[in-house]
């Protein structure tokens, strides 16, 4: 829910980049177990993005910002997911009506 609220507040900008330290603070994930980026991504970021995609009106993509091989931040690209869902629904209807096209 915290990640949803965070990206929802930047929906009109369509993208926002966070430093990892800042993101950990905003998500309340400052515990020692989330010091490693892989743990933060596996336990918090990926599950939250999957829930946002499944249950909300947003489409969110996370892009790792790297300095060399080290991940130093995350850029979230945010768009309105309802347009994508509507396009998929129309494509499904078209497939049902005109299966010979596919």
C-alpha positions, 0 to 999 in steps of 0.5 A: 500500500505504501508503494501504491500511495507513493507512485500514485502521488507522481501519476501526473508526472509519469516517472519518478526516480528514488535513491535507494536510501530515500526509498527504504525510508519512504517504504518503512523498510529501514531494517538491517535485513533490507540493506541488501538491494536483492532483499528489498527487491524480492521482499518488498518492491516486486510483490508491491508492483505485482499487487499494484498491477493486479488490483489498481488503476495504475501500470508501474514499471521499476527500472534499476538505476546503476552506477557501474554494477551497483544499483543506486536507485529505482526509476518508477515509470507510471501510467494509467492502467485503465487504458491498457485494460480497455485495449485488451478487452477490445482485442479480446472482443475482436478475437472472439468476433473475428478469429480468422484474423488471429 
